[in-house]
């Protein structure tokens, strides 16, 4: 069952009416096929027009949708032979950041990303996708392993930000994020990063400092959440929609600013309406980017990364 967002209520009303007519039609007393088709067309057109004109704040809501595909869904539908690798060899295992060997098409890759979970129990286990120092140190370990084996690195970013708890700060959260960012920039193998949901602050950049950065159509990427920005500037989170507008958090804005390199289209109505098609489209896009990067020597890859980040804001 689809969970509707506030701005989708007109679509929800139409789809509820269609469901009622279908139930009535099953009794066989009335022929409602023509009316059902008319409402289905109207609903599809309304959904498409709604998603063509989403505000930055509405896109933020879509990026946070509870049914939006997460790391495990992309693994299931875009990659194969995933072999998870755990632990940072220093402190412990962080399930907010998941990684391991995988196959994309006929290419072996090192796949790393945030996992938010899809129900209360799994969200708690994965800490809502908010990585701790051991998660970022695990990512560094896996990137270094990929370099040794000559495997390209693919990252799927989906986090509201790194975990801000006291214990994370005590274990060196800032240093771990910096080391992970440094490891991305120093890689001698191709790296493609994709923002698949929320790309929040340093917690996202630590896995997204690649030579090619992609974003799903309704994902968001920013230095702070709109609520956090609004709380600082206006002393109230009620101004979050205004903050989202000003911060240029959408894929379309960030492509025009040169922060990302490519937008991957989502199904009409968002990735949560068709996770399988979303994952397959993303897998194809990542494969095309890796094809374009194959054969480049380590020095050229490092130069590409440095130049793309130095161009931002120039």
N, C-alpha and C positions, 0 to 999 in steps of 0.2 A: 504494500500500500504506500502511495506517494505521500510524503510529508510536505505540505504546501507552505511556502513562505508568505509573508504578509502581502506582498505586492502581487502574488499569484492568485488571490482570492477570486477574482472574476473567472479565471480559468477553472479553479476548483468548483465553482458553482455550476459551470457548464458541464464539467465531467461528472459531477454528482447527478445532474439531470439526465445525462446520457445513460448512466448506470441504472437509474430508476426506469427509464424507458425500456432498456434491455430486459430488466426483470419483468416488466409488464408484458413485453412481447413474448416472453417465454411461455406465458399462459396460453398463447395461441388464439386469444379472443380478438386481438387487434393487429393489423399490419402496420407496424411503426418503422419499417426499414428506411423509408424515405426521410422521415423526420430525424431518425438517428444519424443518417449520413449527413444531413444538413447541419446538425449540431456538431458532429465530429469535424466537419470542414471548418465551421465557425471557431471551434475550440483550437484547432491546429493553427489557424490564421492568427487568433488572438495570442496564442503562446509564442508564435514566431515574432509578431510585432512587439510583444512585451520584452522579449529577450534581445531584440535589435536595439532597444533604447534604454537599457539598464543604466542607472546612475552608478557612480563609483561605490556608493554605500550599498546599493542593491547587489552589485557584483561581490562585495565583501561578504554579504549574507549567503550568496550562492557558493562562494569559496569555502564557507564554513558549514555548508549543508551536511547534516548528520549521515545522509546516505551517499555523499560524494565518495567516489572510489579512492582508496588509500593504497599504501605500498603493496599490501598482500593482494589486492585486486589487480594491480598492474602486473605483479609477478605471475598471477594465475592466467592472465589473458594476453600478455604481450611477451613474456619471457618464458624460458623453459629451463629445466635441470637446475633449479635454484638450490644451492647448497649454503645454508646460513653458517656464518662464522661468528663466534661470540667472544666477548671479553676484551679488555684493553691491556692485559698482561701487567697491570699496575694496581688496580683496585677491584674491579668487578665488571659485571655485565649490565648494560643499560638497554632496555628493550624499547626505548623511545627512538633509538637509531638502530636500524637493522641493516645488515650487509652480508654479502657473500658472493660466491661465483654463480654466474647465470649464463644462459645462452640467449642471444637475440638474433633470430634468423639462423645463419650458419656461423655466427661470430661469438666467441667466448668473451665475456665482459666481467668486470667487477661492479656489482650493483649495490649501491648504498642509498639509504633514504630514511625519512621519518615515517613512523607508523603511529597513527593516532588511536587506532582501535575503532570498533563499530558498535559496541554496547558498553554498558556501565563497567562490567568486569574487565573487558579487554582495554578499555580506555584507562582505567586505573593501572592495569599492568604495564601499559605502554606510556604512562604518565602524560597522556593527552598529546603525545608527540613532542614534548618539551625535553630536549636532550640535556643530560648532565655531563660533567667533565669526562667521565669514563666512556660516554657515548661518542664524544668528539675524538677522544684518544683512540677508541676502537676504529673510527673512521680513518684516522691517520695511519694506523697499523695496516688497514686494508688497502689504502692507497699506495703505501710503500710496497706492499706485497704485489699489487697490480703492476707497479713499475718493474719489480724484479722479474715478473713472468711475462712482461710485455703485453698486458691486457688493457684495453681501453677502460676508462672509468665512466660509469653512468650514475648520476644521482637524481633522486626524486625528492624534491623539497616540499614539505607540508608541515609547517610548524608556526604557532603563534609567536614563538621565540624560545630561546634557551631557558631552561628551568631557573627561576630567580631565587630559589630557596637558600637559606643560610648554609646548609650542608654543601650545596654546590659551590658556593663562594669559598667555603673553607677548603674545598678540594681543588680550587684553582680554575673556576669556570672561565674567566676571561682569558687566562693563559691557554686553556685547552681550545677555545674558539680561535684564538690567534694562531695556534699551531696547526689547526685544521685548515684554516684559510691559507697559511703558508704552504702546507702540503699540497693543496690544490694548485697553487701558482707554480710550484716547483716540479710538478709531475712531468716525466719524460714520455708519457703516453697520452693519446687523445683523451679529452674529457668533455662530456656533454652533460649539462645540468638542465633539469626541467622543474619549473615551479608548477606543481600540480594542484595546489589548493592555496593555503596561506604561505607566503614567504615573509616571515617576520624577523626583522632585525639581524643581529650578528648570528643568531641561531640558524638563519637561512644562508647568509653569505658564507658561513663556514663550510657549506657543502655546495655552494653555487659559484665559486670563483673559477669558472671554466672558460675555455676559449669560445664555446658556443653555449648560450643560455636561451632556453626555450620556455614558453609559458602556455599553459592551456588558456583558452579564450576567456574564461570567466575566473581565472585565478587572480590573486592580488599579491603585490610584492612591495614592502615598505620598511622603513627604518624603525617604525613604531606602529602599534595598532592605532586605528582612528580614535578609539576610545581613550587610549593613553595620550595621544596628541591633544585631544579636546580637553582632557583633564588638566594638562599643563597650560594650554593657552587660554582656555575659557573657564577653568575651574569646575567644569561639569562635563560628564560624558554624553549629555544630551546633544551636544554639538558634534557628535561623531560623524554624522552625514556631511557636515560642512568641512570637517577635517579631511575626510576621505576625498572630497572634491579637490581641496587645495593641495593634497599630498601627491596627486597623480599616481595612484596605486594600481591602476588597471593595466592589463597587458597592452592595450592600444596606446595609452599614454607612454608607457615605458619603451615601447618599440620606437615611437617617434623621438624619444629622448636618447636612444642608443643604449639604454640599460640592458635590454634584451635583444636577441637577434631574430627571433621567429615566434609567431603565434600558431599554436595548433588548435584547429577548430574543434568545438565540442558539438555533440548532437543538439538539435533544437530543444530548448528547455533545460540545458545544462547536463554536465557529465553524470549527475545522479540519475537521470532518466534512462541512460543507456551506458552503464559502466564498461560493458564489453566492447562496444564500438569505440568508446573513448580510448580504452587501453590499446586497441589495435591501431588506431590512428596515431597515437603517441609512439608506439613501437616502430611504426613505419617512418615517422619523422626522425626519431633518434637514429635509426639505421641509415637514413639518407645523410644525416650530419656526420656520422662515423665514416661513411664511405668517402665523403669529401675530405676528411681529415687523415685518412689512411695514407701511409707512405711518407708523412712529414716527419722530419727528424726532431729529436727532443728540443734542440735549441730553437727551431722554428716554432714549435708549439708554445714554448715559454714566452717567446717574443710576441706571439699572437695574443696570449692572455694579458701580458703587460700592456700592449698597445690598446686592446679593447677597453681596459679599465681606465687608462690614461685619457682616452677620448671622451669619456663620460663627463658631461658638463663643460667641455672645452668650447 
